[in-house]
């Protein structure tokens, strides 16, 4: 009986040693991977900052109607019902934007979808700024709603697809944070400037977004999905650093 117990113990020893070695190698790999990610964090943060300009624009559009109600009704002679339509039509536009956002983002890419959203928002703000009646006011509000409907989908998706695993959760929460900040900013600024000036101020996040998109890469996951292997590896390399080993992550994405 004692010999059998000793034999069982001998059989267990190599397995325990091998398991310990595997854990040790995994720890070394995770440490190496974190080092690469930290070295390329600037491009990830820059890309996130550009994307959350869309989230800030979302909040600005939502917060616009609250501080401008009295001034718009007085200047354009709107009834309470007409202004209520102006305020609520934003959500109708956002609904249509959200419904079509997935197809748009998959067809023209995450950056392309953000550009399209910015175009709708810019057109909407200009329509609001030059409005002389409730019709153009509502059309402009609907256009901005459609734009933020796309932003509501593509911004968190883009951030999640470019961020490394150890930062993904924290960076995606910035989307909600910037929506709230944009809404609060619009309300506060709207108490000290006119409603037409506030409409022009709504263009600023879109301008920052347009300029910033020229300096950041497309989502590697979308590039892999459409089969653009050259741009896929180039985008992933730009996000993770020129000296990083992207082989494993590239295989995982594929």
C-alpha positions in Angstrom: 0.0 0.0 0.0 2.8 2.4 0.9 4.6 1.7 -2.5 1.4 2.5 -4.4 1.0 5.8 -2.5 4.6 6.8 -3.4 4.1 6.0 -7.0 1.0 8.2 -7.1 3.0 11.0 -5.5 5.7 10.6 -8.1 3.1 10.8 -10.9 1.8 14.1 -9.5 5.1 15.9 -9.2 5.8 16.6 -12.9 2.2 17.8 -13.4 2.5 20.3 -10.6 5.8 21.6 -11.9 4.5 22.0 -15.4 1.4 23.9 -14.3 3.6 26.3 -12.3 5.8 26.9 -15.3 2.8 27.6 -17.5 1.5 30.2 -15.1 5.0 31.8 -14.9 5.2 32.1 -18.7 1.7 33.6 -18.9 2.6 36.2 -16.3 5.7 37.1 -18.3 3.7 37.4 -21.5 1.0 39.6 -19.8 3.8 41.9 -18.5 5.3 42.2 -21.9 2.0 42.9 -23.5 1.1 45.6 -21.0 4.5 47.2 -21.6 3.7 47.4 -25.4 0.2 48.8 -24.7 1.6 51.5 -22.4 4.1 52.5 -25.0 1.4 53.2 -27.6 -1.2 54.7 -25.3 -1.0 58.1 -26.9 -2.6 57.1 -30.2 -5.4 55.2 -28.3 -6.1 58.3 -26.1 -6.0 60.6 -29.1 -8.4 58.4 -31.0 -10.7 58.2 -28.0 -10.6 62.0 -27.6 -11.6 62.5 -31.2 -14.4 60.0 -31.0 -15.9 61.5 -27.8 -16.3 64.8 -29.5 -19.3 63.0 -31.0 -20.6 62.2 -27.5 -20.1 65.8 -26.5 -22.1 66.9 -29.6 -24.8 64.5 -28.5 -25.1 66.2 -25.1 -25.0 69.6 -26.7 -28.0 68.8 -28.9 -30.0 67.4 -26.1 -29.3 70.4 -23.8 -29.9 73.1 -26.4 -33.7 73.5 -26.0 -33.8 74.1 -22.3 -32.1 77.5 -22.0 -33.4 78.8 -25.3 -37.1 78.2 -25.0 -38.2 81.7 -24.0 -35.9 83.5 -26.5 -36.9 81.3 -29.5 -40.6 81.6 -28.8 -40.3 85.4 -28.5 -38.1 85.9 -31.6 -40.0 83.6 -33.9 -43.5 83.9 -32.4 -43.9 80.2 -31.6 -46.7 78.8 -29.6 -46.0 76.4 -26.7 -47.1 73.5 -28.9 -44.8 74.6 -31.7 -41.8 74.8 -29.4 -42.7 71.4 -27.9 -42.5 70.0 -31.4 -39.1 71.6 -31.9 -37.9 70.1 -28.6 -39.3 66.6 -29.2 -38.5 66.1 -32.9 -34.8 65.6 -31.9 -35.7 62.2 -30.4 -37.5 61.2 -33.6 -34.5 62.0 -35.7 -32.3 60.2 -33.2 -34.5 57.1 -33.5 -34.1 57.0 -37.3 -30.3 57.6 -36.8 -30.0 54.8 -34.4 -32.0 52.4 -36.6 -29.7 53.0 -39.6 -26.4 53.4 -37.7 -25.4 49.8 -37.7 -25.7 49.5 -41.5 -24.0 52.8 -42.1 -21.0 51.9 -39.8 -20.6 48.5 -41.4 -20.8 50.0 -44.9 -18.6 53.1 -44.8 -16.6 52.3 -41.6 -16.6 53.8 -38.2 -14.7 56.9 -39.2 -17.0 57.3 -42.2 -20.1 57.0 -40.0 -18.7 59.7 -37.6 -18.1 62.0 -40.6 -21.6 61.5 -41.9 -23.0 62.2 -38.4 -21.0 65.4 -38.2 -22.4 66.5 -41.6 -26.0 66.1 -40.4 -25.3 67.9 -37.2 -23.6 70.8 -39.0 -26.4 71.1 -41.5 -28.9 71.0 -38.6 -27.2 73.7 -36.6 -27.0 76.0 -39.6 -30.7 75.5 -40.3 -31.5 76.4 -36.7 -29.2 79.4 -36.8 -30.8 80.9 -40.0 -34.3 79.9 -39.0 -37.1 82.4 -39.6 -40.0 80.0 -39.0 -40.9 76.9 -37.1 -40.5 74.7 -40.3 -36.7 75.3 -40.8 -36.3 75.2 -37.0 -37.8 71.7 -36.9 -35.9 70.5 -40.0 -32.6 71.6 -38.4 -33.5 69.9 -35.1 -34.5 66.7 -36.9 -31.1 66.7 -38.8 -29.1 67.1 -35.6 -31.2 64.3 -34.0 -30.4 62.0 -36.9 -26.7 62.8 -36.5 -26.6 62.1 -32.8 -28.6 58.9 -33.3 -25.6 57.6 -35.4 -23.1 59.0 -32.8 -24.9 57.0 -30.1 -23.9 53.8 -31.8 -20.7 54.4 -33.5 -18.7 56.3 -30.8 -18.8 53.5 -28.1 -18.3 50.9 -30.8 -15.2 52.6 -32.2 -13.7 53.2 -28.8 -14.2 49.5 -27.8 -12.6 48.3 -31.0 -9.5 50.4 -30.8 -8.8 50.1 -27.0 -6.6 47.4 -25.5 -8.3 45.0 -23.1 -6.9 46.6 -20.0 -8.3 50.1 -20.9 -11.5 49.2 -22.8 -13.9 49.5 -19.9 -12.6 52.8 -18.6 -12.4 54.4 -22.1 -15.9 53.4 -23.2 -17.4 55.0 -20.1 -16.1 58.4 -21.4 -18.9 58.2 -23.9 -21.6 58.6 -21.2 -19.5 61.1 -19.3 -19.0 63.4 -22.3 -22.8 63.3 -23.1 -23.6 64.6 -19.7 -20.8 67.2 -19.8 -22.0 68.4 -23.2 -25.6 68.7 -22.0 -24.5 70.7 -18.9 -22.3 72.9 -21.0 -25.0 73.8 -23.4 -27.4 74.6 -20.6 -24.8 76.8 -18.8 -23.6 78.7 -21.9 -27.2 79.1 -23.2 -28.0 81.3 -20.1 -25.4 83.9 -21.2 -25.5 83.9 -25.0 -28.3 84.1 -27.6 -30.0 81.0 -29.0 -28.5 81.7 -32.5 -25.0 82.0 -31.0 -25.5 78.8 -29.0 -26.4 77.0 -32.3 -23.1 78.2 -33.8 -21.3 76.9 -30.7 -22.8 73.5 -31.4 -20.6 73.4 -34.5 -17.4 73.3 -32.6 -17.4 69.6 -31.5 -18.1 68.7 -35.2 -15.2 70.8 -36.4 -12.8 69.1 -33.8 -14.2 65.7 -34.9 -13.6 66.4 -38.6 -10.0 67.6 -38.1 -9.2 64.8 -35.6 -10.4 62.0 -37.9 -7.6 62.9 -40.3 -5.0 61.9 -37.7 -6.4 58.7 -36.3 -6.6 55.2 -37.8 -9.8 53.3 -38.7 -11.0 50.5 -36.5 -8.8 47.5 -37.1 -11.8 45.2 -36.6 -13.8 46.8 -39.3 -10.9 46.7 -41.7 -10.5 43.0 -41.0 -14.2 42.5 -41.5 -14.1 44.1 -45.0 -10.9 42.2 -45.9 -8.5 45.1 -46.1 -5.5 43.2 -44.7 -2.9 45.8 -45.5 -4.8 48.7 -43.8 -5.8 46.3 -41.0 -2.3 45.6 -40.0 -1.2 49.2 -40.4 -4.0 50.5 -38.2 -3.4 47.9 -35.5 0.4 48.7 -35.6 -0.4 52.4 -35.3 -2.6 51.8 -32.2 -0.3 49.3 -30.5 3.1 50.9 -31.3 5.7 50.2 -34.0 7.7 47.8 -31.8 4.7 45.9 -30.4 4.1 42.3 -31.3 0.6 42.4 -32.8 0.6 38.8 -34.1 -1.6 37.3 -31.4 -4.1 40.2 -31.3 -4.3 40.2 -35.2 -5.1 36.4 -35.1 -7.7 36.9 -32.4 -9.5 39.7 -34.4 -9.4 37.6 -37.6 
